[in-house]
Amino acid sequence: MRQNAPLRGWIVTVMLCLFMAVNFADKAAFGLAAIPIMREMHLTHTGFGLLGASFFALFSISALLAGFLGDRLSTKWLLAGMALVWTAAQLPLLAPLGLAAFFACRILLGAGEGPALPTALHAAYKWFPDSRRPFVSAIVGLGVPIGAAAAGLLVTRTIAALGWHFSLGVLGFASLIWCGVWLFAGGEPAVARPERAEPESQARIPLSSVLVNRTVIGITVIAFSAYWVSSLAIIWLPSFLETAARMTPATVGVVLASTWLLQVPLFPLTGLFSTYLSGRGFSSGVSRGALAAVSAALAGAAMLGLAMAQPMWLVVALAAVCLGSQVVAGTVLPPLLAEVVPPARRGVALGACVAVASLGGFLAPVIFGRVVDVAGSSSYRTAFLVSGALVIVGAIVAQMLVRPSEDRVRLQPSRASNDAPLAAS
């Protein structure tokens, strides 16, 4: 494949950006509907945290399973199948349903969305060489703030006018429409799959060697921190702004939409900055690994700041910093992992990383909700302090582990250059 991907590769990348937009609209809508859901279902903060965490019950398993399948099957059909699962999970919410049925819908939605990001990136990377992947990751990742911002602007208004059932359930049609367009626009590069032509020495590398690799573990720790922060921002930040900061639901929607939109330029800027650092001679351990670790540490510090009393403009700024950690992690960590891991193991490695990291998304809302229930008047403050400290520790540990230059040699001894096109990948 030439250094410049064909037009079809960019069309696929844009479709994957829209894929992630639908994905995050689903996630953001749930948090925006927190107060009416808690009232209708008679849930405590702990109960709502469990409902939010149920999304991650099968998230890890499905991410790992899709990682195995992504190395063997067409990502076009895997992504179409995921979108149909989202539809099946969201449409039942249009009707009144009991708590058990709501849990079932959340679990099914998480199973369908668990593999979304790693599979989307795996599909996009097939069209581009390593040097372009941070920018490609940024384009795909743009769907995250676009979808969340759209939800912030629209969901609070539809909740007020039509109720939370409609606001969440109608998103099932969005994934159905995307699936229909994708079946025409999606595709694979017209080249042999890389794993078929790989040197035998690469194909023989045991999966266990990949999963216990120091850099892969460090990447997973940073991703865990990013999931922790993002799940709190999606599930608990809306109710925090409405209850603790005393905003109206409409104001919360506008504030969150503005906060997410601030992330839009950060995606391409992160990709370009990472590429700039590489061009200036910095190793990928700095231009990708350290960049993600520093961003996670800043997000932890921002959560500590949210625990203190401050003017509202500062709350919005700190929330934007928290969300920025996911932007940076999602932009530079997948290409860092793809750089270290042989192509034949890339799909399953991405899936395994998400599978473990997403445990942060499961634990964070439950622990946060429990702290809010038991901490009394200082509930949100205490919960943010605990979360911020955990994220900072995770960032420090991860930075100590990430050594891509050394670990790439261990896992890919026969690979002449990590800048070879992926199709050649």
N, C-alpha and C positions, 0 to 999 in steps of 0.2 A: 504494500500500500504506500502511496506517496505521502510525503510529509504533510501535505495539505489534504485534509479529508474532503471527499466529494460533497456536493450539496445535500445528498441524501443523509449523510452523517449529521449535518446541522439540523435538518428537519427532524430526525430522530431525537436529537438533543433537545430541541424546543418542545417536542411532544412529551419528553420525560420531565421537563420543567413543569409543564401543565399537570402531569401525573402527580408530582410532588405538591403542586398547589391544591389539588383536590384532597390529597392525603392530609395536609395540614389544616385545611378548612374543616375537615372532619374532627381533627383533634381540638382545634381552637373553639369550635362551636360548643363542645361539651363543657369546657371551663366557663364560657360566657353564660351558659344556662345553669350554672351551679346553684344559685339562690332559688330559682323556681323549682328545680329538681329536688333540692333538699326539703323545700316546703311541701311539695306534693307527695314525696316518698317518706316524709317524716324521718329524715336522716340526720344523725349527728355529724360533726366534722369527721370523726373517725369513719363513720359509715360511708360518707361521700368519698373519703380517701380510698376506702376499699373498693368502691364502685369504679373510681378512676383507675385504681391499680389493676382491676380485673382485665382491663385492656391489655395488660402485659402478661396475662396468664399463659397464653400460647405464643406470645410474641417471639420469645427466644427460640422455641422449638421450630416454629415456622421459618424464622430467619435462617436457622442452621439447615433445615431441610431444603429450603430454596437455594441455599449456597451449594449443596451437593448437586441439586438438579441443574443449577445454572451452569455448571461445568460440563453438563451432558446433554441438555435440551436447549431448544431455541428460547432465548429470553423474550422474544416477541409473544409467544404463547403463554409463558409464565406471567408476564405483566398483564396480559388480557385477563387471565384467570384471577389474578389478584383484584383487579377492578370489579369483576363480577361478584367476588366475595364481599367487597365493600358495599355494593348495591344490595346484596342479600341481607347484610347486617344493618343497614340504615333504613330501608323502606318500612320495616315493621314498626319503627318508632312513630310513624304517622298516626297510628292508632293508639288508644290507651292500652297500657300493658302493666303487668305487675312487676315487682322488684326482681323476681327470679328471671323473668323474660328479659328485663333490661340488662341484667348481668350477662345473660346468654348472648345478647346482641353485642355488648361491649367485648366479650371474649372472642366472638367470631370476627369482629372488626379488627381487633388486635392481631389475630391469626393471619388475616389478609394483609394487614399493613406492616407486620414485622419485617418481611423481606423487601419492602418497597425500595428503600434507599440503596442497599447493597446491590439489588438486582438492577435497578435503574442505572447505577454507576457502572456495573459490569457490562450492561448493554451499550452504554455510551463509550466506554473505554475501548471497545472493539474497533471503533472507527478512528482512534487517535493515538499518536505516539506518546510516550511518557512525558515529554517536555510540554505537551499541551494539556495534560490531564488536570492540573490545578484549575486552569481556566474552564475546562469542560465541567469539572465538579461545581464550579461557581455558577455556571449557567443552569445546570440541573437544580442546584440548591436555591436558585432564585425563586423557585416555586414555593419554598417554605414561607418567606415573608409575604409573598403575593397572596397565597391562600389564606394565611392567618389574618392579614390585613383586610382582605375581602370579608372574611367571617366577622371581624370586629366591627366593620361598618354596617353589615347587613343583618347579622344574626340578632343583635340586641333589638333592632327595629322590628324584625319579624316575630321575635318573642313577645314584644309588647302588643303587636297587632294580631298575631295568629297563634301564639303559644309556643312553648319549647318543643312540643312533639313535631309540629310542622317544620320548625327551624332545623332540627337535626335530621328528620326523616327525608326531607326533600333533597338532601345532599346525596342520597342514593341515586337520584337521576343524573347528577353531575358525573359520577363515576361511570354510569352506564353510557352516557354520551361519549365520554373520553374513550371508552373501550371500543365503541363503534368506529370512531375516527382512527384509532390506533391500528385496527385491523387492516386499514387501507394504507396508512402512512408509515407504520413500523416496519422493521426489517433487520437483517443481518448483513454485514459486509460480504461481498461476493468473492470470498477467499476461503481457503481451508482454515478450519479452526486451529488456533495455535497449539493446543495441547496435542494434536495429532502429529505435528511436525517437530515437537520439542526434542532436544537431545535426550538420550536414554538416561543419562545421569540425573537430569532434572526430574524426569518422570518417576524415578525410583525414590525420590526424597519422601520419607514417611510423613504422613499427616501429623503425627505426634510431634515430630521435630519442628513443624511450622507452628503448631499451637502453643508450644512451650518456649518458643523463641523469645529472647529478652525484649527485642524491639516490638514484636507483636503484642506481648503482654503490656508494654508501656503504652502502645497505641490504644489498647483496650481500656486501660485505666483512665486515660484522658477522655475517651468516648463515654465511659461510665459517668464521669463527672459532668460531661455535656448533657447526657440523658437526664441526670439528676436535676440539673438546673432547668432544662427545657420543660420537663414534666411539671415542675413546680410553677413555672411561668404560665404554662397552659392551663393547669387544673386549679391552682390556688391564687394566682395573681389577680384574676378578675374579682373573686370574692373579697380578697384583701383590699382592693381599691374601693369596693362598694361598701364594705362593713367598717374596716379600720380607717380608711381614708375618707369615708363618707361621700363618695361620688354617686351620682345617679347612674342607673344602668346605661343610659344613652351616652353619658360622659365617659364611662368606662370603655364602651365600645370605641369611641373616637380616640381616647388615650392609647388603648392597646393597638388600634390600627396605625396610629402615628408611630408608636414604638416599633412595630413590625416593619413599617415602611422605611424607618431609619436603617434597617438591616439590608435593604435592597442594594445600595451602592457598596456595602461592605463585602458582598460576595465577589464581584469582579475585582475590587480593590485588593482583597485578600489573595486571590489567585495571581494577580499581576505583581503584588508585592513579593509573594513567595518566589515567583519566576525571576523577579529582579534580584532578590538575594542570591539565588542560584547563579545567575549571570555574573554577579560580583564575586563569585568564588566561594561563597558560603556553602557548607555541606548541607545535605538534605536533613541532617539531624538538627540543624539550626533553621534553615529556610522552611521546613515543614514541622518537624517535631517540636522544637523550642517555641515556635510561633504558636502552636496549638496549646502547649503547656502554659505559656505566659497568659494566653487568653483565658484559659480555665481559672488560673489564679486570680486574674482580675475579676472574673465573674463571682468567685468566692468572696472577694473583698467587697464587691457591689452588694452581695447578699447581706454581709455584715452591716453595710451602710443602710440597707432597707430596714434593719432592725432598730435604727435610731429615728427619733422624731426629726423631720426635715421638711422644707417647703415642697410643694407638689411638683414643681419643675425638676427638683432633684430626684424625686421618686421616679419620674418618667426617665430621667437620664440613667439612673442606676438600673432600672428595668431593662433599658436598651443595652447596657453593658452585659447584663446577665444573658440576654438573648444572643449577643454577639459571640459568646463562647461557642454556641452551637454552629454559628455561621463559619467561624474559623475552623473548628474541628471537622465539620462536614466538607470543607473545601480542601484542606491539606492532608487530613489523615488517610482517606481512601487512596490517593495517589502514593502516599508514603508506604502504605501496606502493599500496594501493587508493585512498588519498586523493589521491596524486599522479598516478596513471596513469588515463586515461579508461577507463570501463567496457568499451568495445569492445576495449581492449588489456589488460584486467586479467588474464584467464586466462593469456595467453601470457607476460605480464610475470612473474606468479607462477611459472610453469613455468620461465622462463629464469633467474630468480633462484635457484631451487632447483637448476637444472642446473649453474650455475657454482659455487654455494656448496657443493654436494655433493662437489666435487673435494677439499674439505678432508677429507671422510669417506674418500675414496680414498687420499689421500697420508698422512694421519696414522698409520694403523696400520702401513703399510709402513715409513715413516721411523722410527717408534717401535721396531718390531721389529728393524730393522737396527741402530739404536743399541744396543739391548739386547744383540744378538749380539756387537758389537765393543767395547763399553765395559767388559767384565769385571765386577769386583765392584761398580762404581759404576753399573751399566747403567741401572737404573730411575731413579736420581737424575739422571743425565745426560739421559735421554730426557725426563723431566718438566721439567728446566730449559730445554731447547731449545723444547719445546712452549709452556711458559708465556711465554717471551720473544716468540715469534711471535704469540701471541694478543694480548698487550698492544700490540704494534706495530700489529696490525690494527685494534684498537679505537680507537687514537689517530687513525690515518689515516681511518677511517670517520667519526669525529666531525667531522673537518675538511670532509668532503664533503657531509654531510646538511644540506640547506637546503630543506625541503619547501615553505615559504611562497612562495619565489621560483620553484621548479621547477614547482609546481602551476600557476602562472600561465602558464608557458611551454608546458606540455603541455595545459592545459585552459582556453584563453582565453575560451571561451564558457560555461563552467560557472559558474552563478550562485552556487552554494553547495555545498561539499563535505559538507554535512550532509543533503543530500537522500536520502530512502530509496532503497535500491538497487533496489527493485522498483517503485517508480519505478526500481529495479535488479533 
